Amino acid sequence: MLKVGEKQELEIVKEVHFGVYLAESRDSEERVLLPKKEVGPGMVRGSRVQVFLYRDSQDRVIATQREPLLTLGRTAVLKVRDVTKIGAFLDWGLEKDLFLPFHEQTAKVFPGDECVVALYLDKSGRLCGTMKVYPYLSKNSPYQIEDQVRGRVYELSGNFGAFVAVDDRYSGLIPKHEVTPELRVGSIVRARVTGVKEDGKLDLSIREKAYLQMDEDAEYIMQVIGEYEGVLPFDDKVSPEVIKREFGLSKNAFKRAVGRLMKQGKVEISGGRIRRLQENGAVGGQSSPAARRETRG
């Protein structure tokens, strides 16, 4: 049986002026053309050759000896060649580019972008690409808890977080409370493995352990307080949504960092605000215009 989207070793069963026909055996009725330009010296009737089967621009099954970057059911990182009204087209190493339909994109793509895709057969038997690679990623990674890994975000979910293809092939997830606006589909991240599920999927964190991350978070909070001219118009009891919007932190991480700053004598909390302190303990800076308006109101 001829398998579109896969590599096969087939036999040359007929020679014609425009190439050779291949089949599983000389008695097989299913045959596929290997074009003349790909027929090398010594390739004669009875020879067996390794080829990849796909569809040409006229939707005919055809064989090639060129090496595709992607085979059926596998994943790979491909570059976007073009975007048209019907979808995107990806370079996968063959003459005919791979079609990526709009409904198979997890984010809008542009020429030159690189994205993790899988190869599948659509309902009409055509080979297409999909950025919805979750079912295609491997779950038998070699990684363990506390290992450092590199991956690419391929989908964002408001319910779960950022789905990551670790090494562009293993299934991983960054929890939603760590997802910041800067994290987008296509972002390359370095993360720490925080868990390995029974099915092999990886739980990831782009933050250090709490005791290591705290100083970094505290420094960042001081920068933001500076942007508010020394006074934040809220304290550590503010909603998690506001903290996420302003700092990209979880509420627990925010409270830990603010607690560290208070112990260091750098800030104080009073009147529902967080104020920067000078080294002598005095309040430094003024509140932002918005905060001052709120105070007067």
Secondary structure, DSSP 8 states (H G I E B T S, - for coil): ---TTSEEEEEEEEEETTEEEEESSTT-S--EEEEGGG--TT--TT-EEEEEEEE-TTS-EEEE-S--S--BT-EEEEEEEEE-SSEEEEE-SSSS-EEEEGGG-SS---TT-EEEEEEEE-TTS-EEEES--GGGSBS--S--TT-EEEEEEEEEETTTEEEEEETTTEEEEEEGGG--TT--TT-EEEEEEEEE-TTS-EEEESS--HHHHHHHHHHHHHHHHHHTTEEESS-TTS-HHHHHHHHS--HHHHHHHHHHHHHTTSEEEETTEEEEB-TTS-B-SEE-HHHHHHHH-
